[in-house]
Amino acid sequence: MSVPRLVIAAPSSGCGKTTVATGLMAAFAARGLAVSPHKVGPDYIDPGYHALATGRVGRNLDAYLCGPDLVAPLFGHGARGCDLAVVEGVMGLYDGAAGQGELASTAQVAKLLRAPVVLVVDASSQSRSVAALVHGFASWDTGVRIGGVILNKVGSSRHESLLREALDEAGVPVLGVLRRAAQVETPSRHLGLVPVAERGAAAISAVAAMGAQVAAGCDLDALMALARSAGALPGAGWSAAEALSLPIHDHPSRLVERRDDNSNGVRPRPVVAVAGGAAFTFSYAEHAELLEAAGAEVVVFDPLRDERLPEGTRGLVIGGGFPEVYASELGANEALREEIAELARTGAPVAAECAGLLYLCRELDGVPMCGVLDASARMGERLTLGYRDAVAVGDSVLAVAGTRMRGHEFHRTVIEPGAGEAPAWGIVAPARRLEGFVRGGVHASYLHTHWASEPGVARRFTEGCRTS
């Protein structure tokens, strides 16, 4: 597996990684290259901008959620057939899961991918000191290869000259210089950047501006040469079908038509409705791929616009997003809320994560939701953020009791109560507690999980849809 690739990192958050990574993706795509976009860590929002820049699905590489052994295969899956892959890092280059050493850091992912790193430095308040900063990052871990620097927020030509002179002494090539540009800035709120799906034309304009700024300020030829210096990766790309151990002739993509009988050995494909639209933008692409490989027919719907679930729905997946921003619109769609409640009453499989959990409550900030769960939700004052180790407390549509999974929490809301009589998970680290709800066919939790780490989740859910 050999795909030219770059990892875009920074000394800390706020240096401009997203602007540079997205801009590089857009600039290389404008050259006619097929660019594969990736994001280190659990973040759902940046991949939306990446997808807009490249026209391809943005994919996450998270060594905590999926384990280090899956990073390269998942990368290969996303980058298959591409001319270039650009991987945006997370936080500072060496920052990862708290108390876990290099685990889930950008540095670890760069090493797992055998990829050169481009360090994005906010140069707005320094000149010669930039050399000491870059030297420190380049020498901290000899397994990480920093192939060059892109200087961001440079104030003037004189400032640029001072920075270049210092870095020449340090022996680290400058691959780009960017000035501050208001048109490439993206608005933020309580959980980070505003997702692409909510910004429409403004997001398109912002990504185009990023691409133009990077193309004008960076040496794309030198960056491409650096990307081509990445060595080959052993092994093949990840496959949803192989992850589920499906024989190739049974793979749903090989079926020409949908059949509702078993006369020719083809099992019926239950419809699994997946919430999308502006209110529910958080989802890993591999979840839908695993459901399809397990035999489901995945149909996306928008709870803000659609008053009915997709025809023939046998199961429902509601991922993360921002229902708190759209509470009034979601509450006003009474027909859909009632249909979701009725589906849950039948015992059909329903998997809800974070935003989905809020949507299934009685109310959110006083606005009526679906009423599937005997719980209420409200905005809180504190941000809950971090990786979690969890174990399934009992059997559910996703897992049997005792199944261990790793997840991530990221929200500023509060659920009362925080767990049902049958909790979804027992959180075992960093602190022990019960969390979420299992009721009939419903599994609802704050925990975001990556199903590639436990593909049996998709198989179990799909089989539940067939038999419900």
Buried (B, 14 or more C-beta within 10 A) or exposed (E): BEBBBBBBBBBEEEBBBBBBBBBBBBBBBBEEBBBBBBBBBBBBBBBBBBBBBBEBBBBBBBBBBBBBEBBBBBBBBBBBEBBBBBBBBBBBBBBBBEEEEBBBBBBBBBBBBBBBBBBBBBBBEBBEEBBEBBBEBBEEBEEBBBBBBBBBBBBEEEBBEBBBEBBEEBEBBBBBBBBEBEEBEBEEEEBBBBBBBBBEEEBEEBBBBBBBBBBBBBBBEBBBEBBBBBEEBEEEBBBBBBBBEBEEEBBBEEBEEEBEEEEEEBBBBBBBBBBBBBBBBBBBBBBBBBBBBBBBBBBBBBBBEBEEBBEEBBBBBBBBBBBBBBBEBBBBBEEBBEBBBEBBEEBBBBBBBBBBBBBBBBBBBEBBBBBBBEBBBBBEEEEEEBBBBBBBBEBBBBBEEEBBBBBBBBBBBBBEEBBBEBBBBBBEEEEEEBBBBBBBBBBBBBBBBBBBBBBBBBBBBBBBBBEB
